[in-house]
Amino acid sequence: MSRVDTELKFESVDALEAPSPFTHSARPDNKVVNPPYEQAHDEIFGALKQRIEAVNQEVCEPGDENSFFVCDIGEVERLHTHWFKKLPRVQPYYAVKCNPDAKVLRKLADLGVNFDCASKSEIEKVLEMGVDPERIIYANPCKASSFIRYAAGARVLKSTFDNVEELHKIKKYHPDSQLLLRIATDDSTAQCRLSTKYGCEMEKVDILLQCVKDLGLNLVGVSFHVGSGASDFTSLYTAVKDSRTVFDRAKEFGLPNLNLLDVGGGFQFESFHGSSAVLRGALDEFFPQDSGIDIIAEPGRFFAATAFTLASNVIAKRKLTPNESMLYINDGVYGNMNCILFDHQEPIPRTLFHNGEFYYYDFNSTSPRPVQTGFHYPQKVSIWGPTCDGLDCITKEYYMKHDLVPGDWIFFPSLGAYTASAATPFNGFEQNVDVLYIDTSSR
Ligand SMILES: *Cc1c(COP(=O)(O)O)cnc(C)c1O
């Protein structure tokens, strides 16, 4: 497959969210989620192949067969183009926590994307790249006082809040902050809910507005986050509508006009066609072009997920029956697949290398079901991580064409969001993972 094919695939998925040839993951509630998109092309395959062929498992040093990522920086650029095609009015602030990979951050900064940081060290990391503090939003509504003082010293002005105590801290340590009031949203359909932890209920907005007024603070706008993996986007519409209510309410309180709306994160490539359409409509209805209000967002996964492919080695196997095995690989929930626990992701295992052959382009090498599109998958497997914890399970049930053995390789496409950023050294397994970079941009 060539580079051109990649672009075509990208366009066609975008055009109508065409069913991907790969998999259709059904959630336990049997709601079919959008089929995962992946980019697959020769440059990724070349990097995977070269690395794997360099490992001689008969004689290699401990760790030479460790799992590794291939990152296509070009994908980040394509995603950026795609974002502005769908949401031309919305300036993205990339949520650094999603994947703080230095080369991804560099690329985003060069493309003109700004940054959402949640802690001192994330702010530090972005400033060290030479990014202007004006391009950072400290989007954590509950900050340590020492971190607020740090932000003040670093001249990071934009920040969010959702409670009165935070306003008193800000008054004391960073009074010239440009503040965004974070409202709660209805995230009941989201896979990762955030409004249980953050956001002011609409009924309590007046209390915060009064406090802003009493303290003489600088309220510039409203922010929200509808959660990640939402299956319907009415929450996005409602949140924009509620934001409008807060803008109007601030006026009634006699506060200066608000001029910034932050529509948060949670955007996924696979559902972006739908979410961006809902958002565009809501913005045009409640914050029309000529209203003079700047719109920003805090996408994380959108810019990182599909740029990374993870390859992992089969280190052990327990055969249960001729057609049933437990496979143990050298990465798992304590490593780069913590997204299974923390982010409710279901990584898709596919056969990369078996018996001396590569199967990268066999999009049907595995299946979540024993029979799919008429094909019967003979091998039933469960896949486990390397630590001694029973929780360290990648999938309890998957089906494979091949009967994999130790030494074979599996890969997981689109695994760039909330993966390496939260890996731990638990049980003595290194958390530093190699990333092989390729760049298919501007070719
Ligand atoms: C995590 C987070 C984001 C990014 O969410 P995604 O689902 O990765 O887009 C954005 N804003 C805030 C405040 C967050 O906590």
PDBQT file of the ligand as one rigid body, heavy atoms in Angstrom, charges set to zero:
ROOT
HETATM    1  C1  LIG A 501      -8.160  14.966  29.522  1.00  0.00    +0.000 C 
HETATM    2  C2  LIG A 501      -8.650  16.316  29.203  1.00  0.00    +0.000 A 
HETATM    3  C3  LIG A 501      -8.721  16.747  27.874  1.00  0.00    +0.000 A 
HETATM    4  C4  LIG A 501      -8.430  15.839  26.699  1.00  0.00    +0.000 C 
HETATM    5  O1  LIG A 501      -9.423  14.892  26.516  1.00  0.00    +0.000 OA
HETATM    6  P1  LIG A 501      -9.439  13.944  25.209  1.00  0.00    +0.000 P 
HETATM    7  O2  LIG A 501     -10.516  12.990  25.456  1.00  0.00    +0.000 OA
HETATM    8  O3  LIG A 501      -8.097  13.293  25.127  1.00  0.00    +0.000 OA
HETATM    9  O4  LIG A 501      -9.669  14.830  24.045  1.00  0.00    +0.000 OA
HETATM   10  C5  LIG A 501      -9.091  18.055  27.649  1.00  0.00    +0.000 A 
HETATM   11  N1  LIG A 501      -9.402  18.897  28.657  1.00  0.00    +0.000 NA
HETATM   12  C6  LIG A 501      -9.354  18.512  29.949  1.00  0.00    +0.000 A 
HETATM   13  C7  LIG A 501      -9.694  19.501  31.005  1.00  0.00    +0.000 C 
HETATM   14  C8  LIG A 501      -9.005  17.209  30.260  1.00  0.00    +0.000 A 
HETATM   15  O5  LIG A 501      -8.991  16.826  31.551  1.00  0.00    +0.000 OA
ENDROOT
TORSDOF 0
